[in-house]
Amino acid sequence: MEENTLTDLARSTKALLLVQLQAQAPPDEREKPEVLLARAGFAAREIGQMLGKNPAAVAKSIQRAGKAA
């Protein structure tokens, strides 16, 4: 397998794990999907494409979540 394919597979697996863990969290402790995907290693542009959101809005949500943490 190519390195890029392995990297993409690892990021996707990490994102899936984070989503599963998020589903177990109490509602008041859950993070936005864009924040979870950023934690998995996806760029704002990629997240925007996945979620149908503007990449600038995604980047702002990620930035705000970082300040709140």
Residue frames relative to the residue before (quaternion, step in Angstrom):
aa qw qx qy qz dx dy dz
M 1.0000 0.0000 0.0000 0.0000 0.00 0.00 0.00
E 0.4908 -0.6641 0.4783 0.2990 3.56 -1.04 0.77
E 0.6364 -0.5538 0.3822 0.3771 3.56 -1.20 0.59
N 0.6458 0.5223 -0.3294 0.4490 3.61 0.95 -0.83
T 0.6413 0.5211 -0.3186 0.4644 3.56 1.01 -0.79
L 0.6567 0.5008 -0.3041 0.4748 3.58 0.98 -0.82
T 0.6386 0.5216 -0.3208 0.4661 3.57 1.01 -0.81
D 0.6619 0.4953 -0.3022 0.4745 3.58 0.93 -0.88
L 0.6433 0.5200 -0.3141 0.4659 3.57 1.01 -0.80
A 0.6523 0.5087 -0.3131 0.4667 3.58 0.97 -0.83
R 0.6583 0.4987 -0.3165 0.4666 3.61 0.92 -0.85
S 0.6660 0.5027 -0.3055 0.4586 3.58 0.93 -0.87
T 0.6423 0.5159 -0.3156 0.4708 3.57 1.02 -0.78
K 0.6456 0.5107 -0.3138 0.4732 3.57 0.98 -0.85
A 0.6439 0.5195 -0.3211 0.4609 3.59 0.97 -0.85
L 0.6498 0.5156 -0.3143 0.4617 3.58 0.95 -0.86
L 0.6474 0.5122 -0.3125 0.4699 3.58 0.97 -0.84
L 0.6582 0.5045 -0.3141 0.4622 3.60 0.92 -0.85
V 0.6382 0.5166 -0.3278 0.4672 3.59 1.01 -0.78
Q 0.6507 0.5125 -0.3146 0.4636 3.58 0.97 -0.83
L 0.6551 0.4936 -0.3080 0.4821 3.59 0.97 -0.83
Q 0.6245 0.5510 -0.3261 0.4473 3.56 1.04 -0.81
A 0.6377 0.5393 -0.3248 0.4439 3.57 1.02 -0.79
Q 0.6618 0.5032 -0.2925 0.4725 3.58 1.19 -0.54
A 0.5915 0.6071 -0.3558 0.3937 3.59 1.21 -0.49
P 0.5770 -0.5594 0.4505 0.3888 3.58 -1.17 0.50
P 0.6442 -0.5723 0.3412 0.3755 3.62 -1.01 0.74
D 0.6954 0.4804 -0.2894 0.4493 3.61 0.95 -0.76
E 0.6945 0.4453 -0.2744 0.4940 3.61 1.26 -0.12
R 0.4832 0.6890 -0.4240 0.3346 3.60 1.25 0.04
E 0.3338 -0.7320 0.5659 0.1802 3.53 -1.18 0.74
K 0.5995 -0.5417 0.4420 0.3897 3.55 -1.28 0.39
P 0.6205 -0.5672 0.3872 0.3786 3.59 -1.11 0.62
E 0.6421 0.5356 -0.3358 0.4337 3.60 0.98 -0.76
V 0.6313 0.5191 -0.3307 0.4718 3.58 1.08 -0.66
L 0.6377 0.5213 -0.3240 0.4654 3.58 0.98 -0.82
L 0.6786 0.4864 -0.2952 0.4645 3.57 0.91 -0.90
A 0.6174 0.5236 -0.3454 0.4747 3.60 1.06 -0.66
R 0.6403 0.5188 -0.3206 0.4669 3.60 1.00 -0.78
A 0.6562 0.4995 -0.2999 0.4795 3.57 1.19 -0.58
G 0.6331 -0.5799 0.3180 0.4024 3.59 1.26 -0.10
F 0.5020 0.6447 -0.4383 0.3744 3.58 1.22 0.18
A 0.4560 -0.6706 0.5196 0.2689 3.57 -1.15 0.71
A 0.6662 -0.5135 0.3622 0.4017 3.56 -1.23 0.50
R 0.6245 0.5448 -0.3351 0.4482 3.59 1.02 -0.77
E 0.6701 0.4909 -0.2904 0.4751 3.59 0.93 -0.91
I 0.6514 0.5168 -0.3061 0.4636 3.56 0.98 -0.90
G 0.6309 0.5399 -0.3230 0.4540 3.56 0.98 -0.84
Q 0.6562 0.5026 -0.3043 0.4735 3.56 0.98 -0.85
M 0.6659 0.5154 -0.3036 0.4457 3.58 0.92 -0.90
L 0.7886 0.3491 -0.1550 0.4819 3.55 0.90 -0.99
G 0.4414 -0.7012 0.4520 0.3305 3.59 1.27 -0.13
K 0.5202 0.6192 -0.4125 0.4193 3.55 1.12 0.74
N 0.5959 -0.5485 0.4493 0.3770 3.53 -1.28 0.42
P 0.5018 -0.6782 0.4416 0.3052 3.63 -0.77 0.96
A 0.6221 0.5338 -0.3485 0.4546 3.61 1.07 -0.64
A 0.6460 0.5020 -0.3142 0.4816 3.60 1.03 -0.77
V 0.6183 0.5347 -0.3314 0.4712 3.57 1.07 -0.77
A 0.6617 0.5105 -0.3026 0.4582 3.57 0.89 -0.96
K 0.6477 0.5157 -0.3159 0.4634 3.59 1.00 -0.80
S 0.6419 0.5151 -0.3259 0.4653 3.62 0.97 -0.79
I 0.6473 0.5084 -0.3104 0.4755 3.55 1.01 -0.84
Q 0.6447 0.5209 -0.3159 0.4619 3.58 0.97 -0.86
R 0.6681 0.4980 -0.3029 0.4626 3.59 0.89 -0.90
A 0.6413 0.5174 -0.3280 0.4621 3.59 0.98 -0.78
G 0.6374 0.5303 -0.3242 0.4555 3.58 1.05 -0.70
K 0.6611 0.4985 -0.3030 0.4718 3.58 1.04 -0.75
A 0.6649 0.5119 -0.2980 0.4550 3.57 1.11 -0.73
A 0.6259 0.5771 -0.3368 0.4022 3.56 1.14 -0.57
